[in-house]
Amino acid sequence: MSDAHSNGKFLVGIYDDDDVVLQAVKDVKKAGVRIHEVYSPFPIHGLDVALGHPRSRLGIAAFMFALSGTITALSLTFYTEGFDWPMIVGGKDSYSPIIYVPIFFELTVLFCALGMVGTFLVSNGLGPTVKPLMYDLRTTDNKFAMAIDLSKNNIGEVDIEQILKSSGAAEVNVKQF
Amino acid sequence: MSHVTSAVRTPLVTGGKTYADVTEDISKQVEGAPTREWTIAFIIAVVVLIYGTACLFWTWWEGLGVWGLNKTVGWAWDITNFVWWVGIGHAGTLISAILLLFRQKWRTAVNRAAEAMTIFAVICAASFIMMHAGRPWVAYWCLPLPNTLGSLWVNFKSPLVWDVFAISTYFTVSLVFWYMGLIPDLATIRDRARSKVSRYMYGAFSLGWNGSAKTWARYEYMSLILAGLSTPLVLSVHTIVSMDFATSVIPGWHTTIFPPYFVAGAIFSGFAMVQNLVLIIRVVFKLEDYITVEHIESMNKVITLTGSIVGVAYLTEFFIAWYSGVEFESYAFINRATGPYWWAYWAMMTCNVITPQLFWSRAIRRSIVWTFVLSVVVNIGMWFERFVIIVTSLHRDYLPSSWAMFHPTLFDISDYIFSFGLFFTLFLLFSKFLPVVNMAEVKTIIKSSSEKLPASVSGVAKGERVANPTFNKDVE
């Protein structure tokens, strides 16, 4: 997570509206400013694309975990019922994969869900002891914040402040981490 | 995934709420001191739970002989209650997963409470599994663990083992889904918290969430996959529960219609329970602007549909019992309707098939009082459905000398009361310490689906929507 390593001085533009901030991201980028990140109280569709974040690969992780669940279920049922201690119950074959479909399905879902959520938490650096980097406390309520890392921009602080204001920012604050 | 919402649709959020209003209205009840109503309800729930726990310990101490079971009816209230609770536990994940895939935006106001209900109902259901096993300290025998008891493994061919996997997976995934949905809202409360304790607690549980665009994008992606996973999962759980019965050779159980019939019944009873809880929550927490009559009507439509499916299933069962020409099967059904348990059968028919049809009337569907009463009636009917299936099929054995009746004892009843104490204690704790409506999700529909105030007042309607009032852009 890039946030955890960032230090230094940030300019934080505060916006009141999600449509305004989405347009502002495009405008500010066009003006040549590098945006660190945008913070919002709810997901804004298209914001990640506008910011140029790469498409999440969480789906690949989810598929891998799902597959591992299926394989676990297959090997568990095969080892126990087909190899270690075959049992004939109700005249059925001791190993017929069809009868274990519910087990395959449930373990696939279980592994996929837990693995994907775990991957999500790790990849976003989330955890019970993590102190959140809040650029503005109101971004979990009703405000939208655009953070600009001054050390990563060649444009001067005053100019950036002007660009943020003209893109619709209601206020521009300085945040030092 | 943007699409347009017609302006003629009835708003889902009334009162011209802004983003800040949403936060304020919903965080308020978490932050304030407990109300008197809550405290009284909580004390009652805990007293019931303590009484139930005492009876439950006696059940375990003395053995299952304290129940009214006999050698013919070896399964009665325990499994009835288990299936009843699991069925109720279907609505939450259905609302949050299936309705998410179907883009039903009204789910946003009720999904949090419904999911919480699901989790607590599944806990209650699991408690009956523990109870009817009789020896809860060896519950781990249900798991495929290497053991020294003769290198036997669990019988993976048995639907009871499938049930262990289905219910534990369902519980885990529902819990994770619910908790993931809570994180952004917990962060909201963390950032508003004034006391050190609540800042610490909500801070720890919100896992350091800060709402960055990258996290939100991944979060949305994860929610979609979780919804995709949960959809077949919801359907699988009650399918497998129904197989506990359907794979046996007891007349009245041995039918292939059971899986769809059980799933429909589960959704039916789950929505009825959601109605009961939500109708109370919206009044007590003054959330009438978020949980509107539209929401209640939508859920009543689901109840009518699933209730009708259940009705068709009852009739189909009866028809097939006759059409199959199997006399044991025919007898089982005639005995249900006219035998010694006729009253349970007709209670089930009336509560599940006849009364929910009143919801075809728009006035009744939109009436709070009717909805509450009919939802209670539905859940009474669904309890009788399970009782009828289980007890009337068992009590007439193949040999008339084995015929018996089932009479519940004090402990049958008290162990059922225990589950109510447990359920309401958990639900009341949830409603006090966690936001009962998903704030982040409601904020996403504010623009497209709320009753609008003039832009100058609301402070949110600045975009192009005002210029183009016919269509609202919907960002989901």
Interface residues (C-beta under 8 A of the other chain):
Chain A: D3 D16 D17 D18 D19 V20 E37 V38 Y39 S40 P41 F42 P43 I44 H45 G46 L47 D48 L51 H53 S56 L58 G59 A62 L76 T77 T80 E81 D84 W85 M87 V89 G90 K92 I99 Y100 P102 I103 F105 E106 L107 V109 L110 C112 A113 L114 M116 V117 F120 L121 S123 N124 G125 L126 G127 P128 T129 V130 K131 P132 L133 M134 Y135 L137 R138 T139 T140 D141 N142
Chain B: M1 S2 T18 Y19 A20 T23 P144 S151 L152 W153 V154 N155 F156 K157 S158 P159 V161 W162 F165 A166 S168 T169 T172 V173 V176 F177 M180 I183 P184 A187 T188 R190 D191 R192 G203 A204 F205 S206 L207 G208 W209 N210 G211 S212 A213 K214 T215 W216 A217 R218 Y219 E220 Y221 M222 I225 L226 L229 P232 L233 S236 I240 M439 A440 E441 K443 T444 K447 G459 V460 K462 G463 E464 K473 V475 E476
